[in-house]
Amino acid sequence: MTIASEKQASTGRAWIMLLLAGAFEIGYALSVAGSEAFSVLSWSVSAIVFFLLTLYALSVALKTIDVGIGYAVWAGIGAVGSAVFGSTLFDQTLTMTQAFWLAVIIAGVIWLKLASSEKLQDTDPSLA
């Protein structure tokens, strides 16, 4: 395995950890909502577990991914996932305007991922 392919594999693992951190963040936000201000024990324990998991996965991902990009993607996944799943699990309203802005967040997260790609940076240094 060459150094370039090792670095690419490491970057791929970091992005997988970042996606996991985002999923855990969704679990944390939903658990906090279900805990009713930490008054329901099962939801409260779930919130603590998801909190620890999201921090761990995020910290592993940020060893490789720049903190600004990693944090933005993590927060975007958490915000969109919490809004979508919160509307289905807790009967929270999700208006078309909110759905539009969530789509903007998703587009921004995808754009950040593309902009941080080494292939894009290698082809046009002004985009780095």
Sine and cosine of phi, psi and omega as CSV:
sin_phi,cos_phi,sin_psi,cos_psi,sin_omega,cos_omega
0.00,0.00,0.75,-0.66,-0.01,-1.00
-0.99,0.16,0.24,-0.97,0.01,-1.00
-0.88,0.47,-0.65,0.76,0.00,-1.00
-0.89,0.45,-0.67,0.74,-0.02,-1.00
-0.95,0.30,-0.52,0.86,0.09,-1.00
-0.91,0.42,-0.67,0.74,0.02,-1.00
-0.91,0.42,-0.64,0.77,0.02,-1.00
-0.90,0.43,-0.65,0.76,0.03,-1.00
-0.91,0.42,-0.65,0.76,0.02,-1.00
-0.90,0.44,-0.66,0.75,0.03,-1.00
-0.91,0.41,-0.64,0.77,0.04,-1.00
-0.89,0.46,-0.68,0.73,0.04,-1.00
-0.90,0.44,-0.61,0.79,0.02,-1.00
-0.90,0.45,-0.65,0.76,0.02,-1.00
-0.93,0.37,-0.58,0.81,0.08,-1.00
-0.90,0.44,-0.68,0.73,0.05,-1.00
-0.89,0.46,-0.60,0.80,0.03,-1.00
-0.92,0.40,-0.64,0.77,0.07,-1.00
-0.90,0.44,-0.65,0.76,0.08,-1.00
-0.88,0.47,-0.68,0.73,0.03,-1.00
-0.86,0.50,-0.64,0.77,0.05,-1.00
-0.90,0.44,-0.67,0.75,0.03,-1.00
-0.90,0.43,-0.67,0.74,0.04,-1.00
-0.91,0.42,-0.55,0.83,0.04,-1.00
-0.90,0.43,-0.63,0.78,0.07,-1.00
-0.88,0.47,-0.72,0.69,0.03,-1.00
-0.86,0.51,-0.64,0.77,0.01,-1.00
-0.90,0.44,-0.75,0.66,-0.03,-1.00
-0.88,0.47,-0.68,0.73,0.01,-1.00
-0.92,0.39,-0.60,0.80,0.02,-1.00
-0.92,0.38,-0.63,0.78,0.04,-1.00
-0.90,0.45,-0.66,0.75,0.04,-1.00
-0.89,0.46,-0.68,0.74,-0.01,-1.00
-0.95,0.30,-0.36,0.93,-0.04,-1.00
-0.96,0.27,-0.22,0.98,-0.02,-1.00
0.76,0.65,0.90,0.44,-0.02,-1.00
0.88,0.48,0.65,0.76,0.03,-1.00
0.85,0.52,0.58,0.81,0.06,-1.00
-0.98,-0.21,-0.18,0.98,0.06,-1.00
-0.95,-0.30,0.91,-0.41,-0.15,-0.99
-0.85,0.53,-0.75,0.67,-0.08,-1.00
-0.88,0.47,-0.70,0.71,0.04,-1.00
-0.92,0.39,-0.57,0.82,0.00,-1.00
-0.91,0.40,-0.69,0.72,0.05,-1.00
-0.90,0.44,-0.68,0.74,0.04,-1.00
-0.86,0.52,-0.67,0.74,0.01,-1.00
-0.89,0.47,-0.68,0.73,0.00,-1.00
-0.90,0.44,-0.69,0.73,0.00,-1.00
-0.89,0.45,-0.75,0.66,0.02,-1.00
-0.89,0.45,-0.60,0.80,0.04,-1.00
-0.87,0.50,-0.74,0.68,0.01,-1.00
-0.91,0.42,-0.65,0.76,0.01,-1.00
-0.91,0.42,-0.67,0.74,-0.01,-1.00
-0.92,0.38,-0.62,0.78,0.04,-1.00
-0.91,0.41,-0.66,0.75,0.01,-1.00
-0.90,0.44,-0.78,0.62,-0.04,-1.00
-0.89,0.45,-0.64,0.77,0.03,-1.00
-0.90,0.43,-0.67,0.74,-0.01,-1.00
-0.91,0.42,-0.59,0.81,0.05,-1.00
-0.92,0.40,-0.69,0.72,-0.01,-1.00
-0.89,0.45,-0.61,0.79,-0.07,-1.00
-0.97,0.25,-0.05,1.00,0.15,-0.99
-0.93,0.37,-0.47,0.88,-0.07,-1.00
-0.93,-0.38,-0.64,0.77,-0.07,-1.00
-1.00,-0.01,0.65,-0.76,0.04,-1.00
-0.84,0.54,0.63,-0.78,-0.11,-0.99
-0.87,0.49,-0.63,0.78,-0.01,-1.00
-0.90,0.44,-0.72,0.70,0.02,-1.00
-0.92,0.38,-0.75,0.67,-0.03,-1.00
-0.87,0.50,-0.71,0.70,-0.02,-1.00
-0.91,0.41,-0.67,0.74,-0.01,-1.00
-0.89,0.45,-0.68,0.73,0.00,-1.00
-0.92,0.40,-0.71,0.71,0.00,-1.00
-0.86,0.50,-0.74,0.67,-0.01,-1.00
-0.91,0.41,-0.63,0.78,0.02,-1.00
-0.90,0.44,-0.70,0.72,0.04,-1.00
-0.88,0.47,-0.70,0.71,0.00,-1.00
-0.89,0.46,-0.68,0.73,-0.03,-1.00
-0.92,0.39,-0.75,0.67,-0.03,-1.00
-0.92,0.39,-0.74,0.68,-0.01,-1.00
-0.88,0.47,-0.66,0.75,0.01,-1.00
-0.90,0.43,-0.65,0.76,0.01,-1.00
-0.92,0.40,-0.70,0.71,-0.04,-1.00
-0.93,0.36,-0.77,0.64,-0.03,-1.00
-0.95,0.30,-0.52,0.85,0.06,-1.00
-0.89,0.45,-0.58,0.81,0.01,-1.00
-0.94,0.34,-0.50,0.87,0.00,-1.00
-1.00,0.03,-0.63,0.78,-0.07,-1.00
-0.99,0.12,-0.57,0.83,-0.11,-0.99
-0.89,-0.46,0.27,0.96,0.01,-1.00
0.79,0.61,0.60,0.80,0.08,-1.00
-0.99,0.12,0.58,-0.82,-0.04,-1.00
-0.97,0.25,0.57,-0.82,0.08,-1.00
-0.72,-0.69,0.98,-0.20,-0.06,-1.00
-0.99,0.17,0.22,-0.98,0.05,-1.00
-0.89,0.45,-0.59,0.81,0.04,-1.00
-0.90,0.44,-0.70,0.71,0.04,-1.00
-0.89,0.45,-0.66,0.75,0.02,-1.00
-0.88,0.47,-0.63,0.78,0.05,-1.00
-0.87,0.49,-0.75,0.67,-0.04,-1.00
-0.94,0.34,-0.50,0.87,0.12,-0.99
-0.91,0.41,-0.62,0.79,0.07,-1.00
-0.90,0.44,-0.59,0.81,0.07,-1.00
-0.90,0.44,-0.66,0.75,0.05,-1.00
-0.88,0.48,-0.71,0.70,0.01,-1.00
-0.87,0.50,-0.71,0.71,0.03,-1.00
-0.88,0.48,-0.65,0.76,0.03,-1.00
-0.90,0.43,-0.65,0.76,0.03,-1.00
-0.90,0.43,-0.69,0.72,0.03,-1.00
-0.89,0.45,-0.67,0.74,0.01,-1.00
-0.89,0.45,-0.66,0.75,0.05,-1.00
-0.87,0.49,-0.67,0.74,0.03,-1.00
-0.88,0.47,-0.72,0.70,0.01,-1.00
-0.91,0.42,-0.64,0.76,-0.02,-1.00
-0.93,0.36,-0.43,0.90,0.00,-1.00
-1.00,-0.02,-0.03,1.00,0.01,-1.00
-0.91,0.41,0.71,-0.71,-0.02,-1.00
-0.91,0.41,-0.54,0.84,0.02,-1.00
-0.88,0.48,-0.68,0.73,0.02,-1.00
-0.92,0.39,-0.65,0.76,-0.01,-1.00
-0.92,0.39,-0.58,0.81,0.00,-1.00
-0.94,0.34,-0.52,0.85,-0.06,-1.00
-0.99,0.13,-0.53,0.85,-0.02,-1.00
-0.60,-0.80,1.00,-0.09,-0.06,-1.00
-0.87,0.49,-0.36,0.93,0.00,-1.00
-0.95,0.32,-0.29,0.96,0.01,-1.00
-1.00,0.02,-0.13,0.99,-0.06,-1.00
-0.95,0.31,0.00,0.00,0.00,0.00
